[in-house]
Amino acid sequence: MRRLRALLNVSVPLYFVGSILVLAIGVGIALLGAMVHAERGGGVAVLSSVGHGVRAFGNGTYELFRSVYETSRQVDHETHANLIEPVGFPLDDDLAPIRTAAGIDLAGVHVRHGAAATAGWRVVVGMFELDGERVHAALALDPEMTVRHVWHLHERGVEVPEGVEVQTPFYKFPHGFALLRDGSVIFGFDHGKSLRRFDVCGREQWTRTGGYHHAVTYDPGTDTVWALRAGPAEEPGVPIDENFRDYIVELDAADGRTLRQFHLHDIMAANPDIDVLGIRQVDDADRDVPKWSHDPHHMNDVDPLPAALADRFPGFEPHDLLLSFRSLNLVMAVDPDTAAVRWYRFGMARRQHDPDWLPDGRILVFDNNMNRGASRIVAIDPTTYAVDELVDGAAYDFETGIRGKHQRLPDGTVAITSAMQGRVFEVAPDGSVAFELVNFRDPVTREEIVVVSEAHWVPPDWFAFETFPDCAAVVAERSGDPRQVQ
């Protein structure tokens, strides 16, 4: 209903004029094609041409209404309608407003937890109401579940790089976040224009411009960051389709320098006998340049194999990269030096996110299970291909068709970010919910949630300091509004 209401906010003339225009173009293409090809091949050619025209009409209509819908999602900037969903799961009676340290004005976030909750810090990333404004931020919850610190995540002052398409401010979504032991953070936005590192008090340490999206993974063994970046191409000769332009990038965590990168074309070229990425290429013998279906791969994660776990994964090498391709239901491991595919698996999940290396030699996968009911968390053995369901979402009213992250804690607890439910929850080894957080739009009515991006658990002594520094003076010195305005 929310999407229908947003769609109806768009004026009727736009639909009417646009539909008539696309209809006229589609019919014109069909008739013109029929006339031209009739000269060459008679009736069969006519039918073929009409078919091509009808297909063009259908594609054009789809693109029109898709454009109108995306526009409608951005109409209500005051309420950030694109990041708001109705609550679609039962609420626990024990959910209560989260406690905050002095000076932190946070509304809408509710939590519940019990003695079984794994001790440690939790950092939750998303859009929250802070100081009366809706902002992109990360919240640090101490082991007593009190919000002790806030990082404001923004792109103020960043110029839009050439070739990068940036959406309106409130359609952007923080997606990709790394937390370092000194309290600094590295983050990017879907539909944003940069990858940035801020110190613990939010001061910029470096900014790398570009269309970074979905994933930021810090490798402490190399002090580097792996991320995904959408084009444009930086090397001549790389054919970039508008829907096929992702790079896998390693950056120096200290200064943001690009250390190496490779393109999906490099994976295809390095593995000519394994056509794992060409499934959504449109077969057309008349085209010199390949054409791809819309969003043919949708890369959404990159995760290096920690050197300490490499001996648990026979046939793999330290720092091999786990890659996730949502559109293909595909998880793949790649040698970052040669782009050779070490291993891949189709179909063990539907529109999955966030594959992780587990200490027991398996790969943990967030199975969104899009359009098929509850989401779930599964572990796959890369040697036997056996799949084990660790969390059955139906038992927890867990369903997020898109987005989502997870983490396996040392005691076996599975921490889950159900993004489109505005919810973080942790399933203990005995199956109980040990911790839950819900990000409500209105803390009184509790009828709608605001989407969250991801959550990170770290041990109680993980930070390089005992207490977070007082950043009030630093914040006061900043110019401009802390809201996410660009």
N, C-alpha and C positions, 0 to 999 in steps of 0.2 A: 504493500500500500504506500509506503514512503516513496518508493521509486515512481509509482503511478502519480502520486501527488506532485512530485518534482517535475515529471514529464508534462503534466497539465499546466504547469506554470509557464510553459513556452507558448507564445501567442499562436492562435489558430492560423493566421495568414502564412506563417512560416511553414507549417505542415502542408497547407493547401498549395501554395505556390511551388514549394520544393517538390512535392509529389507529382504535380502536373508537369513540371520541368523534366524530372527524371523519366516519367512515363513517355513524354514526347521524344526525348533523346533515345530511349530504348526502342520505341516503335520505329523511329527514323532509322536507327542502326539496322534493325531487322529488315525493313523494306529496302534500304539501300544495298545491304549485303545480298538480299535475294535477287535484286535486279542485276547486280554485278556478276554474281556467280551463275545466274541463269544463262548468261552469255557463254559461260565456260562449260557447264555440265548439265544443264537441264534440270528436271524436277528434283532429283536427289540433292543437287547443289542448293536448290531453293530451300528445301527442308532443312538442310544443314545450316544454311545462313540464317534462316529464321530462328533455329535453335541457338545459334551464337548470339543473335540479337536479344532473344529472351533471357539468355544467361547474363548478358551485359546489363539488361534492365533489372534483373534480380539483384545483381551485385551492386548496381548503382543505388537501388532502393535501400538495400541493407546499409550501405555506407552513409546515406542521407540520415536514416533514422538513428544509426549509431552516433553520428555527429550531433544530431539534435539531443539525444539522450545524454551524451557527455556534456553538452552545453547546459542541459537542465540540471545536472548534478552540481554545477558551479553557481547556480542562480542565488542561492541563499547563503552568502558568505557569513552573515551574522551568526547563523546557527551551524555552520560547517556541515551542511546536510550530507555531504559525501562521506563523512566519517562517522555518521550516526546511524544506528540500527535499532530496531525494537528488541527488547529483551525476549529471547526465544527459548529460554530454559527456566526451570523452576529455581527460585531464589531460596537460599538457606536462611532460616530464621536467625542464625547466629551472625550473619553479616552485619558489621558495625563500621561506622566511619573510622578511617585509619587515624592513628595518632600522629601528630607532627611536632617537630622541634620548634622552639621559639623562632619567630620570624618567617615561618613557612605557612602561607595562606593557601591551602589546598582544599578543594571541594569536590565531592562526587566519588572519590575512591573509598571503597568499603573492603574490609578484609575479615576473614575468620581463620583461626589457626588453633591447633591443639598441641599437646605435649609431644606428639609424634613428629612435628615439623622439624626438618633437618636444620640444625643450628648453622647460621651463616648470614651473610648479607645477600639481599636481593635487589637487583637494579632493574626497574621496569621502564620501558621506553614506549612513548606514544604521544597522544595529544591529551592534555590535562587542563583543568581550570585552576590557574594559579594567579593569585592577586586579582581575581575577578575577571580574568581574560583567558580565553582558550589558546594555549600555546603548545608547541612541540617541545618536549622535554624528556629527561630521564630522571627518575626518582630513586634515591638510595634508601632502602629500608634496612635498618640495623637488625641484629639478631632478636631484638625484642619487638620487632615489627613497627617501629616508629620511623617516619620519614625524617632522616637526618640531613639530607643534602639534595640539591636540585641542580642539574645542568640544563640550561636553556640551549636548545639545538636550533640553529638558524643559518641562513645564507645571506644575511645583510652584508652589503658591500661587495658581493661577488658579481663580477661581470658575466653575462651570458656568453659562453664560448660559441664560436661560429659552428653552425651545424647541429647544435643541441637544442631540442625543443623543450621548453620549460612550461609547465602548466601553471595556472593561477595559484596563488599562495595556499589556499585552503584545500586544494586538490592534491597537493604534495603530501607525501607520507614518509615519515622517517623509517627507512628500511635498510638495515645494515648498520651495525653498532658493535664496537669493540671497546672493552674496558681494560685499562692498564693498571698496574699495581701502584703507580704514582698518582692515581686518581684522574688522569687525563683520559679523554674519550676520542675515538675516531668514528665518524658517522657520515652517512649519505642519505639521500632522499630519492624514492621513486618519483619521477617527474621533476627532479631537481637539476642542479647545474654544477655540483662540486662534491668532493670528498674533503673533509676537514678534520683537523685535530685541535681540540681545545684542552687547556690545562684544567686542573680541578676547579678553578674559579671561573672558567668560561672564557679565558683569554686565548685568542687564536695563536696556535703554534705553527701551523702551516695550512695552506689550502691548495688543493689540486682541482682545477676546473675540468668539467666533463660530465657526461651523463652517467655517473655511477649509480648503481641500483641494487637492491635486494640483499646483498651480502657484503659484509666486512669481517674478515677472519684474521685475527692476529696470531702469528706463529712465534711464541717466545723463544724457540730454539734458534731462530735466525733474526729475530727482532725485525720482522717484516710483516706486511699486511697484504693479504690477497683480496681482490675485489673484482667486480664485474663492471665493465664500462661499455655503454653503447656508443657507436661511432661518433663522428665520421672517421673515415680511414686516415691513419697517419702515415701509411706507407703507400707509395705509388704502385699501381697494378693490382691492388686488392679490390675485387668486384664487390661493391656494397649494395645490396638490395635494401630498400627501406625497412624491410622486416627481418633483415639478416645482417646485423652489424655489431655483434658483441665481441669484445675483447676480454680475455682473462689476464689480469694485471697483478704484478707483484710490485709493491712500493716499499721504500725504506720507511719504517715507522718513525724514525727520528726526524726526518726532514721532508718526507712526502715524495722524494724522487722516484720516478719510475725505473725499476731495475730491469724488468723484462716483461714482455707481454706477447701473447699470441692470440690469433683469431680463430673462429670456428672453421674458416677455410683451411687453416693449418692442420687442424685435426683431420679434416676430410682428406687433405693431400697426403698426410702421413700414414693413413690407414685405407688405402684404395681397395683392400679386400674385405673391409668391414663397413658397409654403407649404413652406419647407424644414425647418421644425421640427415639423410636424404629422403626420409619417408614422406615428408610434406612438400617435396619439390613437385611442381606441376609438370607432368609429362606433356611436352609439346615439341615435336620434331622440327617445327618451323622456326623455333626461337634460337638465336645464337647465344643469348644471355639467359641463364636459367631463371625461371619465375617460381616464386614460392607462395604457398598459402599464407594467409594472414597469421602473423605471430607463430612461425613454424617450429620454434624451439623453446622460447621463453626460459632462458637460463635463470635460475633463482638461487644457486648456491655454489660456493667453491670452498673446499675445506682440505688443507694439507694434512697428510698423515704425520702425526708427531713421531719424532725419531724414537722416543721411548716406547712406542707401541708397535714399531715396525716388525719386530720379531713375532708378533701375534698374527701377522698377515702374510703367510707364505705367498711368494710370487709378486709381492709389492716391495717398493723401496721407500725409504724415508722421504717425506715431503711430496709423495705422489698426491695428486689432487682428486678429490671426490667432486664431481660435477652433477648437478641436477637439472634436467630439462623437463619442465612441467608439461609442455604440449605433447611430448613424446612418451610420457609415463616411463622415463628412462633415467637411471642412475649409472654413472660411468666413472671409472678411475683412469687418469691420464698421467703419463710421465711429463712433467713440465718442461724438461729439457728437449725432448724430441717430439712431443705431442702424440706419441704412440699410445694407443688404448691398451691398458693393462687388463681391464675387466669391464663388463657392462651387463646390465640386466633390465629387460623391458617388463612392464606389466605386473610387477609385484605390488604396485600401488597405483592410485589414480590421481593425477595432478599433484604429485607429491612436492614436499619442500624439505630442506634442511637435513640431508643425510650426514651422519656423524660416525666417526670411527669409535668403536667401543673397545675397552680394555680386554674383553673376552674374545676378540677376533671377529666380531660381527659388525654389521653396519646398521645403525639405527635410522629409521626413516619416518618422517611425519607424513602419513597417508591422509591427504585431505578427503579422498573418496568422493570427489565432487559429484553432485547430483545422484548419489546413491545412498543417502542416509548419513549415518554417523561417521565422523572421522575416527582415525585410530592411529596408534603408534606400533610399528612393527620392527622387528630385527631380522636381518637377512644374513645367512652364512654365505660369504662369497665363494667358498669352496664347494659346498653341497647345494647351494641355492635354496636351502630350506628357509621358510619364512615362519617366524614365531610372533604371534600377536601379543604384545606386552600390555597394551591398554586398548580395551574394547570401548570405543566412544559411546556406544548405546547405553552402557552402564552409568555414564557420567553426564548424559545429555550434552555430549561434546560433538560439535559440528561447526566447521568453518570451511566453506567451499574454496576459499582463496586465502592466501597468506598463512602465517603460522610458523612457530619455532618450538623447539623442545630441547631438553638437556637431561642426560642421565646423571644423577648425583652419586657420590661415592657409596652411599648405603643402599643403592638400588632404586631409590625414589625417582620417578619420572616427572620432571617439571614441564608443563605444557602451556604454551601461549596460544589460546584459541582466539585469534585476532578479531574475527568478525563477531565474536560474542563479547568483546571488550573484557576478556577474562584470562586470568592466569590461575592455574591450579596444579597441585602436586599430588600424584598418586603414590602412596607408600607401598613397600613390597607386599604388605598384607591386603592391598586393594582399597584401603581407606583413603579419603581425601584429607591430607595432613595440613594443607594450606590452600586458601583461595582468595583471589582478589578480583573485584569487579569495578570497572570504571564507568559509573553512571553519569549520564548527562545532567539529570536533576536528582540530587540525593534524597529529595522528599518523595517524589512520585515513583522513582526507580522503575520507570516504564521504558526508558531508552538507554542505550549504552553508547560510549564513544570508543571507537576502535583502538586497540593497543597493538604494538608492533612485536615486541619481544621482551623476554625477561632473562636475566643472568643470575645464577647463584654462585657465590664464592665463599670460601671458608671464613670463619670469624676473624682470623689473623691475616687475611690475604693482603690487605692494603699495606703499603710501605709506611704508614703512619698510624698512630693509635686513635686519633680523632681527626675528623675533617677540619681543615683550616676555616677560620672566619673570613668569608669572602664578601662580607657586607660592604667594606670600603671599596673593593674592586668593582662590585656591581654598581655602587653609587657613582663611580667615575665613568662608567660607560655612557656613551651618548646614544640617544634613540630609545625607542620602545623595545622591551624584550620580546614583544609579540613576534610571531612568525609572519612578517609582512613582505618577504620576497624570497 
